[in-house]
Amino acid sequence: MKQFLYIILVLLFMACANKEMNKTYDFVAESYTETSSLETTNSEVISEKFNRYFELLQLKRTHPDFEENIVNQLHELSQNEILEINSGKDGKIENIHVTDQIIIVSDSIEKIKVNYDFVTSEKTIKDSIYAYKISSTTVIDNVTFPSLKIKFSKK
């Protein structure tokens, strides 16, 4: 009786394994499209990346042993050069506000102004930076996936 059950289970697994792979890709493409359509807004993405950028600057300052790795990550988030945001002081970034004014640089690049407060124990400094939103698409197995990069610059 056990042998009969094993044979049926093996046949069942083999039958399930013979489905077409294209259906799997279609399902992945549909689910990705749904999540990308629910994608977070520009301000949330830019705020998150800006916080990461500032945290990397702080790590670079406090852990010079890892500077090479941190500098590589900072270059990925910098448009031209690594910006030192009040580097001589210990503080934190607060009140990040992404403006609604979007400057179209090219078909795939948008320039967005980001205002923020640099808060130390002594004072609060208001400053701004520009975020460059770079959009592109990637095609994998005839399925198009959107891609987004954020880079920061003072200009």
C-alpha positions in Angstrom: 0.0 0.0 0.0 2.9 2.4 0.8 4.5 1.8 -2.5 1.2 2.6 -4.3 1.0 6.0 -2.4 4.7 6.8 -3.2 4.0 6.1 -6.9 1.0 8.4 -6.9 2.9 11.2 -5.1 5.8 10.9 -7.5 3.4 11.1 -10.5 1.6 14.1 -8.9 4.8 16.0 -8.5 5.9 15.2 -12.0 2.6 16.4 -13.4 2.9 19.7 -11.5 6.4 20.2 -12.7 5.4 20.0 -16.4 3.6 23.4 -16.4 4.8 26.0 -18.8 7.4 28.4 -17.5 5.9 31.4 -19.3 2.9 31.3 -17.0 5.3 31.8 -14.1 6.9 34.8 -15.8 3.5 36.3 -16.5 2.5 36.0 -12.9 5.8 37.6 -11.8 5.3 40.4 -14.3 1.7 41.0 -13.2 2.6 41.1 -9.5 5.5 43.4 -10.1 3.4 45.8 -12.1 0.8 45.9 -9.3 3.5 46.7 -6.7 5.2 49.2 -8.9 1.8 51.0 -9.5 1.5 51.2 -5.7 5.0 52.5 -5.6 5.8 55.0 -2.8 5.8 58.6 -3.7 8.8 60.7 -4.8 9.1 62.3 -1.4 9.2 59.0 0.5 11.8 57.5 -1.8 13.9 60.7 -1.8 13.7 61.1 2.0 14.7 57.5 2.5 17.7 57.8 0.2 18.7 61.2 1.7 18.6 59.7 5.2 20.8 56.8 4.0 23.2 59.3 2.4 23.5 61.2 5.7 24.0 58.0 7.7 26.8 57.0 5.3 28.5 60.3 5.9 28.3 59.8 9.7 29.7 56.3 9.3 32.6 57.6 7.2 33.4 60.1 10.0 33.1 57.7 12.9 34.6 54.5 11.3 37.5 55.4 9.1 38.5 51.7 8.8 35.6 51.2 6.4 36.1 54.4 4.5 36.8 52.8 1.1 33.5 50.8 1.1 31.5 53.8 2.5 33.0 56.1 -0.2 31.9 53.7 -2.9 28.4 53.7 -1.6 28.4 57.5 -1.3 29.5 57.8 -5.0 26.5 55.7 -6.0 24.3 58.3 -4.3 26.2 61.4 -5.5 25.6 63.2 -8.8 29.1 64.7 -9.2 31.0 64.6 -5.9 30.5 63.5 -2.3 28.8 66.3 -0.4 29.9 66.9 3.2 26.8 68.0 5.1 28.1 70.0 8.0 30.7 67.3 8.4 32.5 68.8 11.4 29.5 68.6 13.7 27.5 65.8 15.3 23.9 66.3 14.5 21.0 64.8 12.7 18.8 65.5 9.7 15.1 66.4 10.4 12.2 67.9 8.6 13.0 66.6 5.2 10.7 68.3 2.7 10.7 67.4 -1.0 9.3 70.3 -3.0 6.7 69.9 -5.7 8.8 71.8 -8.2 10.3 69.3 -10.6 12.8 70.5 -13.2 12.9 68.1 -16.3 16.6 67.8 -17.2 16.0 65.1 -19.9 13.6 62.3 -20.8 14.8 60.2 -17.9 16.2 62.7 -15.4 14.2 65.0 -13.1 15.8 67.5 -10.7 13.9 68.0 -7.4 14.8 70.4 -4.6 14.9 68.9 -1.0 14.8 71.2 2.0 16.0 69.9 5.4 17.1 71.0 8.9 20.5 70.0 10.3 19.9 69.9 14.0 22.7 70.0 16.6 22.6 70.5 20.3 23.4 74.2 19.8 21.4 75.2 16.8 19.3 74.3 13.8 20.6 75.0 10.3 18.2 75.1 7.4 19.7 73.9 4.1 18.7 72.4 0.8 20.1 69.9 -1.7 19.0 68.7 -5.2 17.9 65.1 -5.8 18.2 63.8 -9.4 15.7 61.1 -10.1 16.9 58.9 -12.9 14.3 56.6 -14.4 15.0 53.7 -16.8 13.6 50.4 -17.7 15.1 46.9 -17.8 13.8 44.1 -20.1 14.1 40.5 -18.8 12.6 37.7 -20.8 10.4 40.2 -22.7 9.1 41.6 -19.4 9.7 45.3 -18.8 10.7 46.4 -15.2 11.0 50.0 -14.2 14.2 51.2 -12.5 14.8 54.3 -10.4 18.0 55.8 -9.1 18.3 58.8 -6.8 21.5 60.9 -6.8 22.2 64.1 -4.8 24.0 67.3 -5.7 24.2 70.9 -4.5 23.7 72.2 -8.0 
